[in-house]
Amino acid sequence: MNKANRIGIVGGGAWGTALAVAAHNAGAETLLWARNKAIVDHINREHENTAYLPGMKLPEQLLASSTMQPLADCDTALMVVPTQQLRAVFAELMQFWPADKPLILCAKGIERQSGLLPAGIIRDIRPNQVVAALSGPSFAVDVVAGKPTAVSLAADTMARSEALCQMLASPFFRPYAGDDLAGVEIGGALKNVTAVCCGIAAGRALGASAGAALMARGFSEMVRYGVAHGALAETFMGLSGFGDLVLTCSSSQSRNFSFGFGLGAGTLDIGDALEGRVPLAEGAFTASIAARTARTKGLDLPILQTVSEILEGTIGIGAAIHRLLERPLKSEKL
């Protein structure tokens, strides 16, 4: 392998491990960083990430490290840590990572404190950092199992995006190039909020028709939010918008859908969620800050607003359902 084919993965969860496998399958020499030394040791010795992907064998050539310094030898790195942790992890990485080496951001969300998308978080710390974003309909288990997966990869220029796509592409992992960085990141963030809402509806046994309606109107809200924040409407018709929305809103494998289902079914108490006694899905972090930024732009996004209020504990699920159904009739539009 030459140096240009060395790819670093920052994050040892399920998706980070899956993307490490994807990079390996694309012919790259791959190094995965994880903070948890037990995960690192098990990947190196047993070729398995038992904490997140039990029973799934990983390539023997895939190496892991609990220190960041070896990542300095990589040409490109994929940042695969939750959005709310991205700022702290990049602050550690940047001492080993120059600004002209691309970082591909794979988190989906909006930082609660700042309202920034992942690229904004990185550039808030280092304004000249080269960044790209990868998002789309993808479950980690499918990627590790070698099942066909397609994603969007956007950078500031098409030339850079196309080069990064070539680096990651393999017969079963197909990235599509784009230059609408904001659109790809907004799609990845807001689809999680709609998935929580669809999960609540499923947990309340409201039926498939209600789920389809929420998905369609949630998509409309995603497009309007995105365009208001400088994204291109057509980006949301692709994998990182519509594609990811369909997957996340219709499968129990989705953490956001499952989180909402638990709330709707009553098996998950909103008080426990608010007090941090159960893990929150990324959509729960995103909803409130996205609703606030939408209001500042004068956007009427009832699904986003309602999910935000449910998760903040200011409205009950039953009352929220009635409020959505009682909204004034209007024309259907994006």
VENVEN-V533951 format. One record per residue. RES is the residue in one small letter. PHI is phi in whole degrees, 0 to 359 (* if undefined). OMEGA is omega in whole degrees, 0 to 359 (* if undefined). D_LAST is the distance of its C-alpha to the last C-alpha in Angstrom with 1 decimal. Layout:
BEGIN
res=RES phi=PHI omega=OMEGA d_last=D_LAST
res=RES phi=PHI omega=OMEGA d_last=D_LAST
END
This chain:
BEGIN
res=m phi=* omega=172 d_last=47.5
res=n phi=267 omega=187 d_last=47.2
res=k phi=299 omega=182 d_last=45.7
res=a phi=294 omega=181 d_last=42.5
res=n phi=259 omega=177 d_last=41.8
res=r phi=265 omega=182 d_last=42.2
res=i phi=239 omega=176 d_last=39.0
res=g phi=259 omega=176 d_last=38.9
res=i phi=241 omega=181 d_last=36.8
res=v phi=256 omega=181 d_last=36.5
res=g phi=133 omega=185 d_last=36.0
res=g phi=253 omega=175 d_last=37.8
res=g phi=281 omega=183 d_last=35.4
res=a phi=297 omega=184 d_last=34.1
res=w phi=288 omega=175 d_last=31.3
res=g phi=298 omega=178 d_last=33.7
res=t phi=296 omega=179 d_last=36.4
res=a phi=297 omega=179 d_last=34.1
res=l phi=291 omega=173 d_last=33.1
res=a phi=296 omega=176 d_last=36.8
res=v phi=295 omega=179 d_last=37.5
res=a phi=299 omega=179 d_last=34.9
res=a phi=297 omega=177 d_last=36.5
res=h phi=299 omega=181 d_last=39.9
res=n phi=294 omega=177 d_last=38.8
res=a phi=278 omega=177 d_last=37.7
res=g phi=97 omega=182 d_last=41.3
res=a phi=270 omega=168 d_last=41.1
res=e phi=281 omega=195 d_last=43.7
res=t phi=239 omega=177 d_last=41.7
res=l phi=235 omega=180 d_last=42.5
res=l phi=254 omega=174 d_last=40.6
res=w phi=259 omega=172 d_last=41.2
res=a phi=220 omega=180 d_last=41.1
res=r phi=289 omega=183 d_last=42.6
res=n phi=282 omega=184 d_last=44.1
res=k phi=293 omega=179 d_last=47.3
res=a phi=296 omega=177 d_last=47.8
res=i phi=296 omega=180 d_last=44.6
res=v phi=301 omega=182 d_last=45.8
res=d phi=298 omega=182 d_last=49.2
res=h phi=290 omega=177 d_last=48.0
res=i phi=296 omega=183 d_last=45.8
res=n phi=289 omega=185 d_last=48.8
res=r phi=266 omega=186 d_last=51.4
res=e phi=253 omega=180 d_last=49.7
res=h phi=57 omega=180 d_last=46.6
res=e phi=203 omega=172 d_last=44.4
res=n phi=254 omega=187 d_last=42.0
res=t phi=292 omega=181 d_last=43.2
res=a phi=290 omega=187 d_last=41.3
res=y phi=239 omega=181 d_last=37.8
res=l phi=226 omega=184 d_last=38.4
res=p phi=298 omega=177 d_last=41.6
res=g phi=84 omega=181 d_last=43.2
res=m phi=254 omega=181 d_last=41.3
res=k phi=285 omega=179 d_last=43.7
res=l phi=254 omega=178 d_last=42.8
res=p phi=301 omega=181 d_last=44.3
res=e phi=296 omega=182 d_last=47.8
res=q phi=282 omega=180 d_last=47.2
res=l phi=287 omega=181 d_last=44.3
res=l phi=253 omega=179 d_last=45.8
res=a phi=230 omega=181 d_last=44.8
res=s phi=217 omega=175 d_last=46.0
res=s phi=260 omega=173 d_last=45.9
res=t phi=242 omega=186 d_last=46.6
res=m phi=274 omega=187 d_last=44.2
res=q phi=304 omega=179 d_last=46.8
res=p phi=299 omega=178 d_last=46.8
res=l phi=295 omega=181 d_last=43.2
res=a phi=299 omega=180 d_last=44.6
res=d phi=278 omega=181 d_last=45.8
res=c phi=277 omega=180 d_last=42.3
res=d phi=271 omega=181 d_last=40.4
res=t phi=220 omega=176 d_last=36.9
res=a phi=231 omega=173 d_last=35.8
res=l phi=258 omega=179 d_last=32.8
res=m phi=270 omega=186 d_last=32.1
res=v phi=236 omega=176 d_last=31.3
res=v phi=237 omega=180 d_last=31.8
res=p phi=303 omega=183 d_last=29.5
res=t phi=306 omega=183 d_last=27.5
res=q phi=289 omega=178 d_last=29.6
res=q phi=253 omega=189 d_last=32.8
res=l phi=298 omega=183 d_last=31.7
res=r phi=301 omega=183 d_last=33.3
res=a phi=292 omega=182 d_last=36.6
res=v phi=291 omega=179 d_last=36.9
res=f phi=294 omega=177 d_last=36.1
res=a phi=300 omega=175 d_last=38.7
res=e phi=286 omega=186 d_last=41.2
res=l phi=292 omega=192 d_last=40.1
res=m phi=297 omega=177 d_last=40.1
res=q phi=291 omega=179 d_last=43.9
res=f phi=250 omega=190 d_last=44.0
res=w phi=235 omega=180 d_last=40.9
res=p phi=287 omega=186 d_last=41.0
res=a phi=292 omega=184 d_last=38.0
res=d phi=272 omega=174 d_last=38.1
res=k phi=269 omega=185 d_last=37.6
res=p phi=292 omega=168 d_last=34.0
res=l phi=249 omega=176 d_last=32.5
res=i phi=262 omega=186 d_last=29.7
res=l phi=270 omega=186 d_last=27.7
res=c phi=243 omega=176 d_last=26.8
res=a phi=280 omega=181 d_last=25.9
res=k phi=233 omega=180 d_last=22.4
res=g phi=167 omega=179 d_last=21.9
res=i phi=231 omega=181 d_last=22.3
res=e phi=293 omega=185 d_last=25.9
res=r phi=296 omega=186 d_last=26.5
res=q phi=289 omega=189 d_last=29.1
res=s phi=253 omega=187 d_last=27.5
res=g phi=78 omega=183 d_last=23.7
res=l phi=269 omega=169 d_last=24.1
res=l phi=284 omega=184 d_last=22.6
res=p phi=307 omega=180 d_last=25.4
res=a phi=298 omega=178 d_last=25.9
res=g phi=294 omega=178 d_last=26.1
res=i phi=298 omega=181 d_last=28.7
res=i phi=298 omega=183 d_last=30.8
res=r phi=284 omega=172 d_last=30.8
res=d phi=291 omega=179 d_last=31.6
res=i phi=273 omega=181 d_last=34.8
res=r phi=223 omega=189 d_last=35.4
res=p phi=301 omega=184 d_last=33.5
res=n phi=262 omega=180 d_last=34.7
res=q phi=292 omega=175 d_last=34.0
res=v phi=283 omega=182 d_last=32.5
res=v phi=228 omega=171 d_last=29.5
res=a phi=218 omega=180 d_last=27.0
res=a phi=224 omega=178 d_last=24.6
res=l phi=241 omega=182 d_last=24.6
res=s phi=203 omega=178 d_last=21.9
res=g phi=154 omega=184 d_last=20.8
res=p phi=286 omega=189 d_last=21.5
res=s phi=203 omega=171 d_last=25.2
res=f phi=255 omega=184 d_last=27.8
res=a phi=303 omega=183 d_last=31.0
res=v phi=297 omega=179 d_last=33.3
res=d phi=292 omega=181 d_last=31.7
res=v phi=294 omega=181 d_last=32.3
res=v phi=294 omega=180 d_last=35.8
res=a phi=283 omega=179 d_last=36.6
res=g phi=78 omega=178 d_last=35.7
res=k phi=275 omega=185 d_last=32.9
res=p phi=301 omega=181 d_last=30.4
res=t phi=219 omega=177 d_last=27.6
res=a phi=234 omega=182 d_last=25.0
res=v phi=223 omega=172 d_last=23.3
res=s phi=260 omega=175 d_last=21.7
res=l phi=226 omega=183 d_last=24.1
res=a phi=241 omega=174 d_last=23.2
res=a phi=226 omega=181 d_last=25.7
res=d phi=292 omega=178 d_last=26.0
res=t phi=229 omega=178 d_last=27.3
res=m phi=295 omega=180 d_last=26.9
res=a phi=300 omega=179 d_last=30.7
res=r phi=292 omega=180 d_last=30.8
res=s phi=299 omega=181 d_last=28.0
res=e phi=296 omega=178 d_last=29.7
res=a phi=295 omega=179 d_last=33.0
res=l phi=291 omega=176 d_last=31.8
res=c phi=298 omega=178 d_last=30.2
res=q phi=300 omega=181 d_last=33.6
res=m phi=292 omega=186 d_last=35.3
res=l phi=257 omega=187 d_last=33.3
res=a phi=286 omega=174 d_last=32.8
res=s phi=212 omega=183 d_last=35.0
res=p phi=304 omega=184 d_last=35.0
res=f phi=247 omega=178 d_last=33.0
res=f phi=226 omega=189 d_last=30.8
res=r phi=241 omega=174 d_last=28.5
res=p phi=271 omega=176 d_last=26.6
res=y phi=256 omega=186 d_last=24.2
res=a phi=277 omega=175 d_last=24.5
res=g phi=201 omega=179 d_last=22.0
res=d phi=236 omega=177 d_last=22.2
res=d phi=261 omega=184 d_last=19.0
res=l phi=299 omega=181 d_last=20.7
res=a phi=296 omega=181 d_last=18.3
res=g phi=297 omega=179 d_last=15.3
res=v phi=296 omega=182 d_last=17.7
res=e phi=288 omega=180 d_last=18.9
res=i phi=293 omega=177 d_last=15.7
res=g phi=302 omega=180 d_last=14.5
res=g phi=296 omega=181 d_last=18.0
res=a phi=282 omega=189 d_last=18.1
res=l phi=283 omega=178 d_last=15.0
res=k phi=297 omega=179 d_last=15.2
res=n phi=293 omega=179 d_last=18.6
res=v phi=293 omega=177 d_last=17.4
res=t phi=297 omega=178 d_last=15.3
res=a phi=296 omega=175 d_last=18.4
res=v phi=299 omega=180 d_last=20.6
res=c phi=296 omega=178 d_last=18.6
res=c phi=296 omega=177 d_last=18.8
res=g phi=295 omega=177 d_last=22.5
res=i phi=300 omega=180 d_last=23.2
res=a phi=297 omega=178 d_last=21.9
res=a phi=293 omega=179 d_last=24.1
res=g phi=296 omega=177 d_last=27.0
res=r phi=274 omega=180 d_last=26.8
res=a phi=56 omega=180 d_last=27.0
res=l phi=281 omega=175 d_last=24.0
res=g phi=102 omega=182 d_last=23.6
res=a phi=293 omega=180 d_last=21.6
res=s phi=297 omega=178 d_last=19.3
res=a phi=296 omega=179 d_last=18.3
res=g phi=299 omega=179 d_last=17.9
res=a phi=295 omega=180 d_last=15.6
res=a phi=296 omega=179 d_last=13.4
res=l phi=296 omega=179 d_last=13.4
res=m phi=296 omega=181 d_last=12.7
res=a phi=294 omega=181 d_last=9.5
res=r phi=287 omega=174 d_last=8.2
res=g phi=296 omega=176 d_last=9.9
res=f phi=297 omega=178 d_last=8.1
res=s phi=301 omega=179 d_last=4.6
res=e phi=295 omega=178 d_last=7.2
res=m phi=300 omega=181 d_last=9.0
res=v phi=295 omega=181 d_last=6.8
res=r phi=296 omega=177 d_last=6.7
res=y phi=298 omega=183 d_last=10.3
res=g phi=296 omega=180 d_last=11.3
res=v phi=298 omega=179 d_last=10.6
res=a phi=295 omega=180 d_last=12.3
res=h phi=252 omega=171 d_last=15.1
res=g phi=91 omega=179 d_last=15.7
res=a phi=273 omega=178 d_last=14.1
res=l phi=268 omega=182 d_last=12.9
res=a phi=302 omega=184 d_last=9.4
res=e phi=294 omega=178 d_last=11.6
res=t phi=301 omega=185 d_last=13.5
res=f phi=285 omega=175 d_last=11.1
res=m phi=281 omega=186 d_last=11.6
res=g phi=262 omega=188 d_last=15.2
res=l phi=294 omega=184 d_last=17.8
res=s phi=282 omega=177 d_last=17.1
res=g phi=250 omega=183 d_last=13.5
res=f phi=301 omega=182 d_last=12.9
res=g phi=300 omega=181 d_last=16.7
res=d phi=291 omega=178 d_last=17.8
res=l phi=299 omega=181 d_last=15.3
res=v phi=300 omega=182 d_last=16.8
res=l phi=296 omega=187 d_last=20.3
res=t phi=289 omega=184 d_last=20.2
res=c phi=271 omega=188 d_last=18.7
res=s phi=227 omega=184 d_last=21.2
res=s phi=222 omega=176 d_last=24.5
res=s phi=289 omega=173 d_last=27.3
res=q phi=291 omega=179 d_last=28.1
res=s phi=284 omega=179 d_last=25.2
res=r phi=298 omega=182 d_last=26.7
res=n phi=290 omega=176 d_last=23.5
res=f phi=297 omega=181 d_last=23.1
res=s phi=295 omega=177 d_last=26.9
res=f phi=299 omega=178 d_last=26.9
res=g phi=297 omega=179 d_last=24.5
res=f phi=301 omega=179 d_last=26.4
res=g phi=298 omega=177 d_last=29.6
res=l phi=296 omega=182 d_last=28.2
res=g phi=294 omega=182 d_last=27.1
res=a phi=279 omega=181 d_last=30.3
res=g phi=84 omega=177 d_last=32.5
res=t phi=274 omega=177 d_last=34.1
res=l phi=233 omega=183 d_last=32.7
res=d phi=270 omega=182 d_last=33.4
res=i phi=298 omega=177 d_last=31.0
res=g phi=296 omega=177 d_last=34.2
res=d phi=299 omega=179 d_last=35.4
res=a phi=295 omega=183 d_last=32.1
res=l phi=294 omega=181 d_last=32.1
res=e phi=271 omega=176 d_last=35.8
res=g phi=78 omega=180 d_last=35.4
res=r phi=277 omega=173 d_last=37.5
res=v phi=228 omega=180 d_last=35.0
res=p phi=295 omega=176 d_last=32.9
res=l phi=264 omega=172 d_last=29.4
res=a phi=285 omega=184 d_last=26.5
res=e phi=300 omega=178 d_last=24.6
res=g phi=299 omega=178 d_last=21.5
res=a phi=291 omega=176 d_last=23.9
res=f phi=289 omega=187 d_last=24.8
res=t phi=285 omega=191 d_last=21.3
res=a phi=304 omega=186 d_last=19.7
res=s phi=294 omega=182 d_last=21.8
res=i phi=290 omega=178 d_last=21.7
res=a phi=293 omega=178 d_last=18.0
res=a phi=297 omega=179 d_last=17.6
res=r phi=294 omega=181 d_last=20.2
res=t phi=292 omega=177 d_last=18.8
res=a phi=296 omega=180 d_last=15.4
res=r phi=296 omega=180 d_last=17.5
res=t phi=294 omega=178 d_last=19.4
res=k phi=260 omega=177 d_last=16.4
res=g phi=71 omega=182 d_last=15.6
res=l phi=271 omega=176 d_last=12.3
res=d phi=263 omega=183 d_last=11.8
res=l phi=236 omega=190 d_last=11.1
res=p phi=296 omega=180 d_last=13.3
res=i phi=292 omega=178 d_last=13.7
res=l phi=302 omega=181 d_last=14.7
res=q phi=296 omega=182 d_last=16.9
res=t phi=292 omega=178 d_last=18.5
res=v phi=299 omega=178 d_last=19.4
res=s phi=302 omega=182 d_last=20.8
res=e phi=291 omega=176 d_last=23.0
res=i phi=299 omega=184 d_last=24.2
res=l phi=288 omega=175 d_last=25.3
res=e phi=274 omega=178 d_last=26.9
res=g phi=78 omega=182 d_last=28.8
res=t phi=265 omega=176 d_last=27.8
res=i phi=212 omega=177 d_last=26.4
res=g phi=281 omega=183 d_last=27.6
res=i phi=295 omega=179 d_last=25.6
res=g phi=300 omega=179 d_last=26.6
res=a phi=294 omega=179 d_last=25.7
res=a phi=295 omega=179 d_last=22.3
res=i phi=298 omega=180 d_last=21.5
res=h phi=297 omega=181 d_last=22.8
res=r phi=295 omega=178 d_last=20.8
res=l phi=294 omega=182 d_last=17.4
res=l phi=289 omega=184 d_last=18.7
res=e phi=267 omega=178 d_last=20.0
res=r phi=298 omega=180 d_last=16.9
res=p phi=301 omega=176 d_last=16.7
res=l phi=296 omega=181 d_last=15.1
res=k phi=208 omega=178 d_last=12.0
res=s phi=285 omega=178 d_last=9.9
res=e phi=274 omega=178 d_last=7.1
res=k phi=204 omega=175 d_last=3.8
res=l phi=287 omega=* d_last=0.0
END
